Amino acid sequence: MIVLPEVDPARIEEERLANLEVLADLKENGDKPELIRSVDVSFRGDDAALDRLEEDAEELGLRVIEREESDDGVFLFLEREQTADEASIAALTLLCLQIELEFDVEFDGWGCTAETGLIH
């Protein structure tokens, strides 16, 4: 079992404020936050740290999407199915900040599509 570390409350608040902006954008696009959808998160780090995270992703409740190299470094993309209300995103963000500390990677944010409940 992975025991995740405590996160600095100031960092949690910083991310909460950033989340509110993203959630407001989703709402402007007709999002119904109570609808379950795939929410992805990304982390940047060295190969060894990302390997460790990839190995433990399932235990953390996340699925591996892909690893990608760019000019900004190596990124690991993970996802889970959940709602996009403020409390659910706050819980996901806290998990990601704990992962950042535990695995020595940099949390690079989360994303999802707006879900309106209408069939596209």
Order of alpha helices (4+ residues) and beta strands (2+ residues): alpha-beta-alpha-beta-beta-alpha-beta
